[in-house]
Amino acid sequence: MSMESVARQSPSLGSGPNGQQARNWCGHFQMPLHYPRYTKADYEAMPEWKLDCLLKEYGLLITGDVEQKRRFAMGAFLWAR
């Protein structure tokens, strides 16, 4: 598949009456504007539902128990200083 064919398959966000297609097309990933600024202690205390929301926001659908999700989030978002 060439880049040209990928570009043609992507819907135009501004097309349709009143941008209707843009509102209906939600099956894509859009990088959030801000990087999460949680500390290690924040992740360790974060409830599972909040971890799920955070990971989903960044397109990271992780299965497993809450501890696995915490470890993944800390590995993905915490940087060694």
C-alpha positions in Angstrom: 0.0 0.0 0.0 1.5 3.3 -1.0 1.2 6.5 0.9 -1.0 7.9 -1.9 -3.6 5.2 -1.3 -3.5 5.8 2.5 -4.1 9.5 1.9 -7.1 8.8 -0.3 -8.7 6.4 2.2 -8.5 8.9 5.0 -11.7 10.9 5.3 -11.5 14.7 5.0 -12.3 16.2 8.4 -14.0 19.2 6.9 -16.2 17.4 4.4 -19.9 16.9 4.7 -22.7 19.3 5.7 -21.5 21.4 8.6 -18.5 19.2 9.1 -20.8 16.2 10.0 -18.2 13.7 8.8 -15.6 15.1 11.2 -18.0 14.5 14.2 -18.9 11.0 13.0 -15.3 9.8 12.3 -14.0 9.0 15.8 -12.1 5.7 15.1 -8.8 7.4 14.8 -6.0 8.2 17.2 -5.2 11.8 18.0 -2.2 12.4 20.2 -3.1 14.4 23.3 -1.6 17.9 23.5 -0.1 17.4 27.0 2.3 14.7 28.3 1.0 13.3 31.6 2.8 14.9 34.6 2.2 12.3 37.3 4.8 11.1 39.7 5.7 7.6 40.6 3.6 8.0 43.8 0.7 9.2 41.7 0.8 6.1 39.5 1.1 3.8 42.6 -2.0 5.3 44.1 -4.0 5.8 40.9 -7.2 3.7 40.7 -7.6 1.3 37.9 -10.3 3.2 36.1 -8.1 6.3 35.9 -5.2 4.2 34.6 -7.5 2.8 31.9 -8.6 6.3 30.9 -5.1 7.6 30.8 -3.7 4.7 28.7 -6.7 4.8 26.4 -6.2 8.6 25.9 -2.7 7.8 24.5 -4.0 4.8 22.4 -2.4 2.3 24.7 -5.0 -0.5 25.3 -3.4 -2.6 27.9 -4.8 -5.8 29.3 -3.9 -7.3 32.7 -4.4 -6.5 36.3 -4.0 -3.1 37.9 -0.4 -3.7 38.9 0.6 -4.6 35.3 -1.2 -1.4 34.1 0.7 0.7 36.7 4.0 -0.8 35.7 3.3 -0.1 32.0 2.2 3.5 32.7 5.3 4.2 34.8 7.5 2.7 32.1 5.8 4.6 29.4 5.5 8.0 31.0 8.1 8.4 33.7 11.6 9.4 32.6 14.7 8.9 34.6 16.1 12.2 35.9 
